[in-house]
Amino acid sequence: MTVLEDRLAEYLHVRRQLGFKLKLDGYLLADFVAFLETAGAERITNDLSVLWARRPGASARYHMERLSMVRGFARYLATIDPASEIPPVDLLHARETRNAPYLYCEREIGELIAAAAALTPAQRGATYRTVIGVMATSGLRIGETLALDRDDVDLDSGVLHIRDGKGRRHRDVPVHHTTIQVLRDYARLRDRACPRPETPAFFISTIGARITASRFHKTFRKLIAQVDPQPGREQAHRRPHDLRHAFAVRTLLGWHHAGVDIDRAMPLLSTYLGHSNPSSSYWYLEASPELMALVANRLDNALGGRS
């Protein structure tokens, strides 16, 4: 290994010991080190960092994120080699953008769950049907759902314990009693079909292993292809994560129709969804015409009818 490769291995080891996964960082920083060595550089420079980060084929936001990864590594190297340059934080600054979510309607969710239930063998169908149903009714991320162990699913209290959510945050997610009943029914079928699984996972494959995210996404693409999209949305890319978006928007619409003060209730939704920043929850106000009308009305009232 070269000196830079050694330093990168040390950096990733230290960060991972602190609890950071750094899967993408590890892959991209290895590519960055190879780029530096191809350029004949023995240390990080700002010019080379920007040149690597701005490789074509990606958005300005992604360029900024790539440079941010380099910055963390550069700070570590600077403690060993003060001549290493640390890219300033204002280099390649880009505004954060988020794609509009696809909001599944009730028909799509029902047909998606029915398609999953039809998978064979029966345990496989029950697993995918239940995973999709839990995501649709709780707003969990797919990674959080598949990471659930048996001890994380409290069927008596009706709570899901999320141990390793985004940003390694832990939270408890209460779910509706009908969802708990579905989970209880699945657990009975699972235990009959595979009484001695090789994993503590709550959701398991037909061979008793935890389901991987890649396997789930592959199956999901086949399932969603069987469900007609909403009129005018035929070209939309429908993802598992959009089940979470649909849950959040349904919650906000329910509060709006019930006359709930959304500003006061929003921290509850942020906590429930595991958002570190309430702005991530307010983003959902942009997701449906009805909620956008609510925002427009608030703005109009704030401006005294001058908007």
Secondary structure per residue as TSV (DSSP state, phi and psi in degrees):
chain	resnum	aa	ss	phi	psi
A	1	M	-	360.0	146.8
A	2	T	-	-79.7	172.0
A	3	V	H	-62.0	-45.6
A	4	L	H	-63.9	-38.2
A	5	E	H	-64.6	-39.8
A	6	D	H	-62.3	-44.8
A	7	R	H	-64.6	-38.8
A	8	L	H	-65.2	-41.5
A	9	A	H	-61.9	-40.5
A	10	E	H	-64.6	-45.2
A	11	Y	H	-60.1	-48.1
A	12	L	H	-64.8	-37.5
A	13	H	H	-63.7	-45.2
A	14	V	H	-62.0	-47.3
A	15	R	H	-64.2	-39.9
A	16	R	H	-69.4	-31.4
A	17	Q	H	-64.6	-25.4
A	18	L	T	-85.7	-1.4
A	19	G	T	107.4	-1.2
A	20	F	-	-84.3	136.1
A	21	K	-	-79.2	-47.3
A	22	L	-	55.5	40.2
A	23	K	H	-66.0	-52.4
A	24	L	H	-68.6	-40.1
A	25	D	H	-58.6	-44.0
A	26	G	H	-61.0	-43.0
A	27	Y	H	-66.8	-46.9
A	28	L	H	-71.7	-38.5
A	29	L	H	-68.7	-30.9
A	30	A	H	-64.2	-39.1
A	31	D	H	-66.2	-37.5
A	32	F	H	-64.8	-43.2
A	33	V	H	-62.7	-41.6
A	34	A	H	-62.5	-37.4
A	35	F	H	-63.0	-44.5
A	36	L	H	-61.2	-43.2
A	37	E	H	-70.0	-35.0
A	38	T	H	-63.8	-34.5
A	39	A	T	-79.3	-3.8
A	40	G	T	78.1	17.3
A	41	A	-	-87.8	140.6
A	42	E	S	-99.5	-9.5
A	43	R	S	-150.2	170.3
A	44	I	-	-77.6	134.8
A	45	T	-	-124.6	154.9
A	46	N	H	-62.8	-40.1
A	47	D	H	-62.9	-46.1
A	48	L	H	-68.7	-34.9
A	49	S	H	-62.4	-45.4
A	50	V	H	-67.8	-40.4
A	51	L	H	-60.4	-42.4
A	52	W	H	-69.6	-44.9
A	53	A	H	-63.8	-30.8
A	54	R	T	-95.9	23.0
A	55	R	-	-56.5	141.7
A	56	P	S	-66.0	163.0
A	57	G	S	95.9	12.4
A	58	A	S	-142.7	163.4
A	59	S	-	-78.4	165.3
A	60	A	H	-61.9	-35.6
A	61	R	H	-62.5	-41.7
A	62	Y	H	-69.0	-35.6
A	63	H	H	-57.7	-44.5
A	64	M	H	-63.9	-40.7
A	65	E	H	-66.5	-39.1
A	66	R	H	-62.6	-43.0
A	67	L	H	-66.4	-33.3
A	68	S	H	-62.7	-38.3
A	69	M	H	-63.3	-42.4
A	70	V	H	-62.3	-39.6
A	71	R	H	-60.0	-42.9
A	72	G	H	-62.7	-42.8
A	73	F	H	-66.2	-39.1
A	74	A	H	-65.0	-37.9
A	75	R	H	-62.7	-38.1
A	76	Y	H	-66.3	-45.5
A	77	L	H	-64.0	-34.1
A	78	A	H	-64.5	-23.9
A	79	T	T	-73.3	-19.9
A	80	I	T	-101.4	-41.8
A	81	D	-	-128.2	95.6
A	82	P	T	-58.2	-16.1
A	83	A	T	-78.1	-12.4
A	84	S	S	-68.8	134.1
A	85	E	-	-89.7	143.5
A	86	I	-	-108.7	115.3
A	87	P	-	-56.9	128.8
A	88	P	-	-59.9	152.4
A	89	V	T	-69.2	-19.0
A	90	D	T	-91.7	3.4
A	91	L	T	-75.4	136.0
A	92	L	T	56.2	35.4
A	93	H	-	-65.7	134.0
A	94	A	-	-137.9	144.4
A	95	R	-	-72.0	137.3
A	96	E	-	-71.4	131.8
A	97	T	-	-126.8	150.0
A	98	R	-	-132.7	135.9
A	99	N	-	-70.3	144.8
A	100	A	-	-63.6	135.0
A	101	P	-	-74.2	156.1
A	102	Y	-	-89.9	123.7
A	103	L	-	-99.5	104.5
A	104	Y	-	-62.2	137.4
A	105	C	-	-87.8	170.1
A	106	E	H	-60.9	-36.1
A	107	R	H	-61.5	-46.8
A	108	E	H	-62.0	-43.1
A	109	I	H	-64.7	-42.3
A	110	G	H	-62.8	-44.5
A	111	E	H	-68.4	-34.7
A	112	L	H	-65.2	-43.4
A	113	I	H	-66.3	-38.6
A	114	A	H	-64.7	-40.0
A	115	A	H	-64.8	-38.7
A	116	A	H	-66.4	-41.3
A	117	A	H	-63.1	-24.5
A	118	A	T	-82.1	-5.6
A	119	L	-	-62.7	149.9
A	120	T	S	-120.4	151.1
A	121	P	S	-67.1	177.6
A	122	A	H	-58.2	-37.3
A	123	Q	H	-64.4	-39.1
A	124	R	H	-63.2	-44.3
A	125	G	H	-61.0	-42.9
A	126	A	H	-64.8	-37.2
A	127	T	H	-64.7	-51.7
A	128	Y	H	-68.9	-37.3
A	129	R	H	-61.3	-42.3
A	130	T	H	-73.1	-41.2
A	131	V	H	-59.7	-47.0
A	132	I	H	-64.0	-41.2
A	133	G	H	-63.9	-40.7
A	134	V	H	-64.5	-42.9
A	135	M	H	-63.0	-40.2
A	136	A	H	-70.3	-28.4
A	137	T	H	-103.7	-5.9
A	138	S	H	-125.3	-17.4
A	139	G	-	76.4	15.1
A	140	L	-	-68.4	150.0
A	141	R	-	-73.1	157.8
A	142	I	H	-63.6	-39.5
A	143	G	H	-63.4	-38.9
A	144	E	H	-66.4	-38.4
A	145	T	H	-67.7	-48.5
A	146	L	H	-69.8	-21.8
A	147	A	T	-81.5	-8.6
A	148	L	-	-62.1	129.4
A	149	D	B	-96.8	169.7
A	150	R	G	-60.1	-38.3
A	151	D	G	-70.0	-16.1
A	152	D	G	-83.2	-15.3
A	153	V	E	-104.0	99.6
A	154	D	E	-90.4	95.9
A	155	L	T	-72.5	-19.4
A	156	D	T	-80.2	-43.4
A	157	S	T	-93.4	-10.9
A	158	G	T	73.1	39.2
A	159	V	E	-129.6	138.5
A	160	L	E	-103.8	126.5
A	161	H	E	-95.3	110.1
A	162	I	E	-91.0	108.7
A	163	R	S	-89.3	-27.2
A	164	D	S	-141.3	63.4
A	165	G	-	-76.2	-172.0
A	166	K	G	-59.5	133.5
A	167	G	G	74.3	15.8
A	168	R	G	60.5	30.5
A	169	R	-	-89.9	143.9
A	170	H	-	-105.7	145.0
A	171	R	E	-159.7	159.8
A	172	D	E	-107.1	131.7
A	173	V	E	-117.7	105.3
A	174	P	E	-72.7	141.7
A	175	V	-	-127.2	161.5
A	176	H	-	-64.7	151.0
A	177	H	H	-62.1	-28.2
A	178	T	H	-68.8	-34.2
A	179	T	H	-67.6	-39.6
A	180	I	H	-61.9	-39.4
A	181	Q	H	-64.7	-40.4
A	182	V	H	-62.9	-41.8
A	183	L	H	-64.2	-38.8
A	184	R	H	-65.0	-42.8
A	185	D	H	-64.0	-40.8
A	186	Y	H	-63.7	-42.1
A	187	A	H	-60.6	-39.1
A	188	R	H	-65.9	-45.9
A	189	L	H	-63.3	-43.5
A	190	R	H	-59.2	-45.3
A	191	D	H	-69.5	-30.6
A	192	R	H	-71.2	-41.3
A	193	A	H	-74.6	-33.1
A	194	C	-	-143.0	79.8
A	195	P	S	-68.5	-20.8
A	196	R	S	-130.2	71.8
A	197	P	-	-70.9	161.8
A	198	E	S	-89.8	4.5
A	199	T	S	-140.1	152.2
A	200	P	-	-80.7	2.9
A	201	A	B	-58.4	144.4
A	202	F	S	-74.1	-43.1
A	203	F	S	-99.4	122.8
A	204	I	B	-128.4	159.9
A	205	S	-	-81.7	179.7
A	206	T	T	-69.8	-15.3
A	207	I	T	-100.2	8.9
A	208	G	S	83.8	19.7
A	209	A	-	-107.6	159.4
A	210	R	B	-66.4	141.1
A	211	I	-	-78.5	130.0
A	212	T	-	-83.2	156.5
A	213	A	H	-63.0	-38.7
A	214	S	H	-64.3	-40.6
A	215	R	H	-65.3	-41.0
A	216	F	H	-63.5	-45.7
A	217	H	H	-61.9	-39.2
A	218	K	H	-62.4	-45.3
A	219	T	H	-68.2	-39.1
A	220	F	H	-59.9	-40.4
A	221	R	H	-60.5	-37.2
A	222	K	H	-71.0	-35.8
A	223	L	H	-71.3	-46.2
A	224	I	H	-68.5	-23.7
A	225	A	T	-66.4	-19.6
A	226	Q	T	-86.3	-4.9
A	227	V	S	-111.0	122.0
A	228	D	-	-66.5	133.1
A	229	P	-	-72.3	170.3
A	230	Q	-	-69.0	149.4
A	231	P	T	-53.8	132.0
A	232	G	T	86.6	-5.3
A	233	R	-	-116.6	26.2
A	234	E	T	-61.9	-27.4
A	235	Q	T	-93.6	1.1
A	236	A	-	-68.6	145.2
A	237	H	-	-92.2	107.4
A	238	R	-	-94.9	117.9
A	239	R	-	-113.5	161.1
A	240	P	T	-59.0	-36.4
A	241	H	T	-63.4	-23.7
A	242	D	H	-69.3	-16.2
A	243	L	H	-63.2	-37.3
A	244	R	H	-65.5	-43.9
A	245	H	H	-61.0	-43.7
A	246	A	H	-62.9	-38.8
A	247	F	H	-62.1	-46.0
A	248	A	H	-62.8	-42.8
A	249	V	H	-68.4	-40.4
A	250	R	H	-60.3	-38.9
A	251	T	H	-63.3	-46.3
A	252	L	H	-64.0	-41.2
A	253	L	H	-64.8	-39.2
A	254	G	H	-62.0	-42.5
A	255	W	H	-63.9	-43.5
A	256	H	H	-60.2	-45.5
A	257	H	H	-67.9	-28.4
A	258	A	H	-85.7	-1.6
A	259	G	T	79.4	19.0
A	260	V	-	-73.8	142.3
A	261	D	-	-72.7	102.8
A	262	I	H	-64.1	-37.5
A	263	D	H	-61.2	-38.9
A	264	R	H	-75.4	-31.0
A	265	A	H	-85.9	-18.1
A	266	M	H	-56.3	-39.5
A	267	P	H	-58.5	-30.0
A	268	L	H	-65.0	-44.6
A	269	L	H	-64.9	-40.3
A	270	S	H	-60.0	-44.8
A	271	T	H	-65.6	-43.9
A	272	Y	H	-61.4	-42.4
A	273	L	H	-81.6	-10.9
A	274	G	T	79.9	29.6
A	275	H	-	-80.5	134.7
A	276	S	S	-80.8	-21.8
A	277	N	S	-130.0	125.1
A	278	P	H	-56.1	-24.1
A	279	S	H	-61.1	-28.2
A	280	S	H	-65.2	-31.0
A	281	S	H	-80.6	-38.7
A	282	Y	H	-63.6	-24.2
A	283	W	G	-57.8	-29.7
A	284	Y	G	-67.0	-18.2
A	285	L	G	-63.2	-22.6
A	286	E	G	-85.2	-3.5
A	287	A	S	-84.7	-15.7
A	288	S	S	-138.7	148.4
A	289	P	H	-57.0	-36.7
A	290	E	H	-66.2	-40.4
A	291	L	H	-72.1	-34.7
A	292	M	H	-64.9	-34.5
A	293	A	H	-64.1	-37.0
A	294	L	H	-62.3	-44.0
A	295	V	H	-62.5	-42.7
A	296	A	H	-63.0	-40.5
A	297	N	H	-63.6	-40.7
A	298	R	H	-64.0	-43.0
A	299	L	H	-63.5	-41.3
A	300	D	H	-62.3	-42.1
A	301	N	H	-66.8	-39.0
A	302	A	H	-65.8	-32.6
A	303	L	T	-92.1	5.2
A	304	G	T	67.4	34.6
A	305	G	T	79.6	12.7
A	306	R	-	-96.7	2.5
A	307	S	-	-81.2	360.0
